[in-house]
């Protein structure tokens, strides 16, 4: 084991594994990002009875120390309020009275008319430390999620040329190619069409890339944080295709973004007619800039890279365009050195978010195992949970609504006896497909299908967590 800077954070030694240098650097970078996030989390962890013992070695942070000292002084009459350190991102800092019933609260609408989260909630995305921040990604804190919807501010990101600043009044979408009437639409034009709203997940096809060969990252945010679930609002792409009149023989559409990378992907026209959407809303408000403001392409169930953000052009053709992002990137190298291309669909997948890595159960007793399941092919039909390393599986309850191509929360009651345990989940979607083990995926595809490249995309294998007799929870991928 390689010792991290923090004595509590150890990671596997990868030197003896046959991992290409390019992927090894990627994994090491993700390790460093997760390690920094964990150290910051430990430093800022608030003391709370409801979380007592749920994390290893909780320590009183500087914030909680001074807050406690100030509260004691206030109770003694020497201070009127409790002062705290700076608020976390997305929150505003306010003084905390020792007794909120004894003072007037904040003024109505004093926030300027747009609310913020509580200063006591500090979950954030963390960024993979790429060489530049323009081409990078951030991970959703899945363990902190409630229900099935991801808050817009915690939705994962993947950018290839930074986040553009676009004035919707001057932005347009051009639709041309194999069509009767090429057209140019303003954002206002698109909003005049009949709209639709759907709850769908987006998942980066690289979600879980560090876990192909052995357990590596520690938290569910690190292993699975490149997926998020939102309500999306916009105009069905089929409406626009009807408007321009698609010519016979058309089979593909090129979608192009207005970012500095000029991101492009080829999309089968059957998908465009089926359920594709030009979205301008997310979770009841306009898209966030990092999510494609003012408009983005939504392709439910397809890998995240195809959901082109800052959409500016659609070109209709009779063949795919063979862009960089579907040839040298976002293809699946397999055993014979060839690559699967256009492997769009994100297959059925699930993960337990509680208990999960870096948590610590305070002792034997009742716990509710919970997590998320999803499938790019439709609804989740069943989720099964094992607490004995896959020897036996039991049906979990699914929390409604159970929607197609959406995160579905599952729950399973568990009485832990205090002995070491190996917990895992597996998803079965409405097509009958069952989430496979990582070993079975690697058996079919291989791990290093090319001397230079390793497997990166479309890992949907079963994820396991090992619970020690002391209640500690660690990554146990490949153990089931």
C-alpha positions in Angstrom: 0.0 0.0 0.0 1.2 3.5 -0.8 0.9 5.9 2.1 -0.9 9.2 1.3 -0.1 12.5 3.0 -2.8 12.0 5.5 -2.1 8.7 7.5 -5.7 7.7 7.2 -5.8 7.9 3.4 -4.0 4.9 1.7 -4.4 3.9 -1.9 -3.4 0.7 -3.7 0.1 0.5 -5.2 -0.5 0.3 -9.0 3.2 -0.3 -9.9 2.7 -4.0 -10.3 -0.4 -3.8 -12.5 -0.1 -3.6 -16.2 -1.6 -0.2 -16.7 -0.6 2.0 -19.6 1.1 5.3 -18.7 -1.7 7.5 -20.0 -4.4 5.8 -18.0 -2.1 5.5 -14.9 -1.6 9.3 -15.0 -5.4 9.7 -15.2 -6.0 7.5 -12.2 -3.3 9.2 -10.2 -4.8 12.6 -10.9 -8.3 11.4 -9.8 -6.7 10.0 -6.6 -5.2 13.3 -5.8 -8.5 15.1 -6.4 -10.4 12.7 -4.2 -7.7 12.9 -1.5 -7.9 16.7 -1.3 -11.7 16.5 -1.1 -11.5 13.9 1.7 -9.0 16.0 3.7 -11.1 19.1 3.3 -14.1 17.1 4.3 -12.4 15.9 7.5 -11.2 19.4 8.3 -14.6 20.9 7.9 -16.8 18.1 9.3 -19.4 19.6 11.6 -20.0 17.8 14.9 -23.6 16.5 14.8 -25.2 13.8 16.8 -27.1 12.5 13.7 -23.7 11.8 12.0 -21.8 10.6 15.1 -19.6 7.8 14.1 -20.6 7.8 10.4 -17.2 9.0 9.3 -13.7 7.8 10.3 -11.9 9.9 12.9 -14.2 12.9 12.9 -12.4 15.9 14.3 -13.7 19.3 15.5 -12.9 21.7 12.7 -11.7 25.2 13.2 -15.2 26.4 12.3 -16.9 24.3 14.8 -14.3 25.0 17.5 -14.8 28.8 17.3 -18.5 28.4 16.9 -18.7 26.4 20.1 -16.5 28.8 21.9 -18.6 31.8 20.7 -21.8 30.0 21.6 -20.5 29.4 25.2 -19.6 33.1 25.5 -22.9 34.2 24.1 -24.7 32.0 26.6 -22.7 33.7 29.3 -23.9 37.1 28.1 -20.6 38.3 26.7 -21.4 37.9 23.0 -24.8 38.5 21.3 -24.2 36.2 18.3 -22.1 33.2 17.2 -19.5 33.9 14.5 -18.5 31.3 11.9 -15.9 30.9 9.2 -16.7 31.7 5.6 -19.8 30.0 4.1 -19.4 27.1 1.7 -20.0 27.6 -2.0 -23.7 28.4 -2.8 -24.4 29.7 0.7 -24.2 33.0 2.5 -22.7 33.5 5.9 -24.9 34.7 8.8 -24.3 35.1 12.4 -25.9 32.3 14.5 -27.9 33.4 17.6 -27.7 31.1 20.6 -31.5 31.1 20.7 -33.3 31.9 17.4 -36.6 32.5 19.3 -35.1 35.5 21.1 -34.1 37.6 18.0 -35.8 38.6 14.8 -34.9 36.6 11.7 -33.5 37.9 8.5 -35.5 40.3 6.3 -37.9 38.9 3.7 -36.4 38.9 0.2 -33.1 40.3 1.6 -31.3 37.8 -0.5 -32.0 39.8 -3.6 -34.8 37.5 -4.8 -32.8 34.3 -5.5 -32.3 31.9 -2.6 -29.2 30.1 -1.5 -28.6 26.9 0.5 -27.9 26.8 4.2 -24.5 27.8 5.4 -24.4 24.5 7.2 -24.6 22.4 4.0 -21.2 22.0 2.4 -21.3 19.2 -0.2 -19.6 20.2 -3.4 -18.4 18.7 -6.7 -14.7 18.1 -6.8 -12.6 18.6 -9.9 -10.2 16.1 -11.6 -6.9 18.0 -11.7 -6.2 18.1 -15.4 -3.4 20.3 -16.7 -5.9 23.0 -17.5 -9.2 23.9 -15.9 -10.7 24.5 -19.4 -10.6 20.7 -20.2 -11.7 18.9 -17.1 -14.6 17.4 -15.2 -16.2 17.5 -11.8 -17.9 14.7 -9.8 -21.4 14.8 -8.1 -21.4 13.9 -4.4 -23.9 11.0 -4.8 -23.7 10.0 -1.1 -25.2 13.3 -0.1 -28.2 13.0 -2.5 -31.8 12.8 -1.3 -34.4 11.2 -3.5 -33.7 11.0 -7.3 -33.1 14.6 -8.4 -29.6 16.1 -8.5 -29.5 19.8 -7.5 -28.5 21.8 -10.6 -25.5 23.2 -8.7 -24.2 19.7 -8.0 -24.7 18.2 -11.5 -21.4 16.7 -12.8 -19.5 18.6 -15.4 -17.3 17.7 -18.4 -15.8 20.4 -20.5 -13.4 20.3 -23.3 -12.8 24.1 -23.9 -14.1 25.8 -20.8 -17.6 27.2 -20.1 -18.6 29.8 -22.7 -20.5 33.0 -21.8 -23.3 33.3 -24.3 -26.0 35.9 -24.6 -29.2 34.1 -25.5 -30.4 37.2 -27.4 -27.6 36.7 -30.0 -27.4 32.9 -30.0 -28.9 30.8 -32.7 -29.3 27.2 -33.9 -28.8 26.4 -37.6 -30.4 23.3 -39.1 -29.2 22.4 -42.5 -27.9 19.6 -44.8 -30.2 16.9 -46.2 -33.4 18.9 -45.6 -36.0 20.7 -47.7 -35.8 24.1 -45.9 -32.7 24.9 -43.9 -33.5 27.2 -41.0 -32.0 29.4 -38.4 -33.7 29.6 -35.0 -33.2 32.1 -32.2 -33.6 30.9 -28.7 -36.9 32.8 -28.6 -38.0 30.9 -31.7 -37.4 27.6 -30.1 -39.3 28.6 -27.0 -42.4 29.3 -29.1 -42.7 25.6 -30.0 -44.8 23.2 -27.8 -42.5 22.2 -25.0 -42.0 19.0 -23.0 -40.4 18.1 -19.7 -38.7 14.9 -18.8 -36.7 13.5 -15.9 -33.6 11.9 -17.3 -30.1 11.0 -16.1 -26.9 11.9 -17.9 -23.8 9.7 -17.4 -20.3 10.3 -18.7 -19.1 7.1 -20.4 -15.9 7.4 -18.4 -17.8 7.0 -15.1 -15.9 4.5 -13.1 -12.8 4.3 -15.3 -10.5 4.0 -12.3 -12.0 0.7 -11.2 -11.5 -1.6 -14.3 -8.5 -3.5 -12.9 -8.7 -3.2 -9.1 -10.5 -1.1 -6.4 -8.9 2.3 -6.4 -10.8 5.4 -5.4 -12.3 5.5 -1.9 -15.7 7.3 -2.2 -18.8 6.8 -4.3 -18.3 10.4 -5.5 -14.9 9.2 -6.9 -16.1 5.9 -8.3 -19.5 6.9 -9.7 -19.8 10.7 -9.5 -20.1 11.3 -13.3 -23.8 10.8 -13.4 -26.6 13.1 -12.4 -30.4 13.3 -12.8 -32.5 16.3 -13.6 -35.8 17.5 -15.1 -35.1 18.8 -18.5 -37.5 21.1 -20.4 -37.4 22.0 -24.1 -38.7 21.3 -27.6 -38.6 17.8 -29.0 -36.0 17.6 -31.8 -38.6 15.8 -34.0 -40.6 19.0 -34.1 -37.7 20.8 -35.6 -37.0 18.0 -38.1 -40.6 18.2 -39.2 -40.2 21.9 -39.7 -37.2 21.6 -42.0 -38.3 18.5 -43.9 -35.8 15.7 -43.7 -34.9 14.3 -47.1 -35.1 10.5 -47.9 -31.8 8.7 -47.2 -30.8 10.9 -44.3 -29.4 8.7 -41.5 -27.2 10.9 -39.2 -27.1 14.3 -37.7 -24.0 16.2 -36.7 -24.5 18.2 -33.5 -22.1 21.1 -32.8 -21.5 23.2 -29.8 -20.5 26.9 -29.5 -17.7 26.3 -26.9 -14.0 26.8 -27.6 -13.6 23.1 -28.4 -16.4 23.3 -31.0 -17.6 20.0 -29.7 -19.2 17.7 -32.3 -20.8 14.3 -32.3 -22.7 12.2 -34.9 -26.2 11.1 -33.8 -28.4 8.5 -35.5 -31.4 10.2 -37.0 -33.6 7.5 -35.6 -32.6 8.7 -32.1 -33.3 12.3 -33.1 -36.9 11.3 -34.2 -37.4 9.2 -31.1 -36.8 11.1 -27.9 -34.1 13.7 -28.5 -34.8 17.2 -27.1 -33.3 20.7 -27.5 -33.4 21.7 -23.9 -33.4 25.2 -22.4 -34.6 24.4 -18.9 -33.2 22.3 -16.0 -35.0 21.7 -12.7 -37.6 24.4 -13.3 -35.2 27.2 -14.4 -32.9 28.0 -17.3 -30.0 25.8 -17.9 -26.9 26.6 -15.9 -24.0 27.9 -18.0 -21.9 24.8 -17.2 -24.9 22.7 -18.4 -25.1 24.3 -21.8 -26.9 27.6 -21.4 -28.8 28.7 -23.4 -29.6 25.4 -25.2 -28.2 21.9 -25.2 -29.0 18.6 -26.9 -30.6 15.9 -24.8 -30.3 12.3 -26.0 -31.9 10.2 -23.2 -29.9 7.1 -22.3 -26.9 8.0 -24.6 -23.4 8.6 -23.2 -23.0 12.2 -21.9 -20.5 13.3 -24.5 -23.3 13.2 -27.2 -25.5 15.6 -25.2 -23.9 18.6 -27.0 -24.0 21.7 -24.8 -24.2 25.3 -26.1 -25.8 23.8 -29.2 -25.4 26.0 -32.3 -25.7 23.7 -35.4 -27.3 20.5 -36.6 -26.3 19.1 -40.0 -28.3 16.3 -41.5 -26.4 13.7 -43.5 -26.6 10.1 -44.9 -23.5 9.0 -43.0 -21.6 9.7 -39.7 -19.1 12.5 -39.6 -16.2 10.5 -37.9 -15.3 13.4 -35.6 -12.4 13.3 -33.1 -14.8 12.6 -30.3 -16.1 9.4 -31.9 -12.8 8.0 -33.4 -9.7 8.6 -31.3 -11.9 9.3 -28.2 -15.1 7.7 -26.9 -14.6 4.4 -28.6 -14.2 1.1 -26.7 -10.9 -0.8 -27.4 -11.5 -4.6 -27.1 -9.3 -7.7 -26.9 -8.3 -8.0 -30.6 -7.1 -4.4 -30.7 -10.1 -3.1 -32.6 -12.5 -0.6 -31.1 -16.3 -0.6 -30.8 -17.6 2.7 -32.2 -20.9 4.4 -31.6 -21.5 2.4 -28.4 -24.0 5.1 -27.3 -26.2 3.5 -24.7 -25.4 3.5 -21.0 -26.4 0.1 -19.8 -28.1 -0.8 -16.5 -26.1 0.1 -13.5 -26.6 0.7 -9.7 -24.5 1.7 -6.7 -25.0 1.8 -3.0 -24.5 5.3 -1.7 -25.1 4.5 2.0 -23.1 3.0 3.5 -20.3 3.7 1.1 -16.6 4.4 1.1 -15.0 6.5 3.9 -18.1 6.3 6.1 -18.0 4.5 9.4 -21.0 2.7 11.0 -21.0 3.5 14.8 -21.9 -0.1 15.8 -24.1 -3.1 15.2 -27.8 -2.5 14.7 -30.4 -1.5 12.1 -29.3 0.4 8.9 -31.2 1.3 5.7 -29.0 0.5 2.8 -29.8 2.9 0.0 -28.5 3.9 -3.5 -29.3 4.7 -7.1 -30.1 2.5 -10.1 -30.5 3.5 -13.7 -30.6 2.2 -17.3 -30.2 3.9 -20.7 -32.7 1.4 -22.1 -35.7 2.2 -20.0 -37.1 1.7 -16.5 -35.4 0.0 -13.7 -37.5 -3.2 -13.0 -35.7 -4.5 -9.9 -32.7 -3.9 -7.7 -31.2 -6.7 -5.7 -28.9 -6.2 -2.7 -26.4 -8.7 -1.2 -24.9 -8.4 2.2 -22.8 -11.5 2.0 -20.6 -10.9 -1.0 -23.0 -12.1 -3.7 -23.8 -15.5 -2.2 -27.5 -14.5 -1.8 -29.5 -11.6 -3.3 -32.6 -10.0 -2.0 -35.1 -7.6 -3.6 -34.8 -3.9 -2.5 -37.8 -1.6 -2.5 -37.9 1.0 -5.2 -38.9 4.6 -4.4 -41.3 6.1 -6.9 -41.7 7.5 -9.4 -39.9 4.8 -11.4 -39.3 6.6 -14.7 -37.6 5.5 -17.9 -34.0 6.5 -18.3 -33.9 8.1 -14.9 -32.2 7.5 -11.6 -34.3 5.4 -9.3 -33.7 5.3 -5.6 -33.7 1.9 -3.9 -33.8 1.0 -0.2 -33.1 -2.2 1.7 -33.5 -2.7 5.5 -30.4 -4.4 7.1 -29.6 -5.5 10.6 -25.8 -5.5 10.9 -24.5 -8.0 13.4 -21.1 -6.3 13.7 -19.2 -8.9 11.7 -17.3 -8.0 8.5 -19.7 -7.7 5.6 -19.5 -7.3 1.8 -22.5 -5.3 0.4 -23.4 -4.8 -3.2 -26.3 -4.1 -5.5 -27.3 -5.1 -9.0 -29.9 -3.6 -11.3 -32.3 -5.4 -13.7 -34.0 -3.1 -16.3 -37.3 -3.6 -18.1 -35.6 -5.3 -21.0 -34.5 -8.1 -18.6 -30.8 -7.1 -18.8 -29.0 -7.7 -15.4 -26.0 -5.6 -14.3 -23.0 -7.8 -14.7 -19.9 -8.2 -12.6 -16.7 -6.3 -13.5 -14.9 -9.6 -14.1 -17.5 -10.7 -16.7 -17.2 -7.4 -18.5 -13.4 -7.7 -18.6 -13.7 -11.3 -19.8 -15.6 -10.2 -22.8 -13.9 -6.9 -23.7 -10.4 -7.4 -22.1 -8.8 -4.7 -20.0 -6.0 -3.6 -22.4 -7.3 -4.1 -25.9 -4.4 -2.2 -27.3 -0.7 -1.9 -26.3 -1.0 1.8 -25.6 -4.6 2.2 -24.4 -6.6 0.7 -21.5 -10.3 0.3 -21.1 -11.9 3.6 -20.1 -15.5 3.8 -21.2 -18.8 2.0 -20.3 -18.0 0.3 -17.1 -21.3 -0.8 -15.6 -20.1 -3.6 -13.4 -21.4 -4.4 -9.9 -19.8 -2.2 -7.2 -19.2 -3.6 -3.7 -18.3 -2.0 -0.4 -16.5 -3.9 2.4 -17.6 -3.1 6.0 -15.1 -4.0 8.7 -15.8 -5.1 12.2 -15.0 -1.6 13.3 -17.7 -0.2 11.0 -15.3 1.3 8.4 -16.4 1.1 4.8 -13.9 0.7 1.9 -14.0 0.1 -1.8 -14.4 -3.6 -2.6 -14.9 -3.5 -6.4 -14.1 -6.9 -8.0 -15.0 -8.7 -4.8 -18.5 -9.6 -6.1 
